């Protein structure tokens, strides 16, 4: 698993997209590295990446919910 901490301003979008696609969105967790980086900036950065709505949903909470056992049972 990887997280997105400190991506805003440090990781070019093309590289972030490449990393996410290489590892799979199901293995990426949203992270802000707060208080050093504003979580709103990190979230906006993730939303600007050329990802599908499903990939955004996984990264911005779905993966964390699954790992913590909070995901709905199907």
C-alpha angles and dihedrals in degrees: 000000000000132000133214097234114146094003093125108091094359107063122051113234094242090056094046090051091048092050092048093048092045094052098030126250089255088070099049123093126196111247130170103185087225133213090034095050126034109248090217091060091049092049093048089050092053091048091055093058117102094252130136120254088251092054091049090051092051095048097042096054115318095090093047091050091051094048092048093048092247096118116114115260111243 
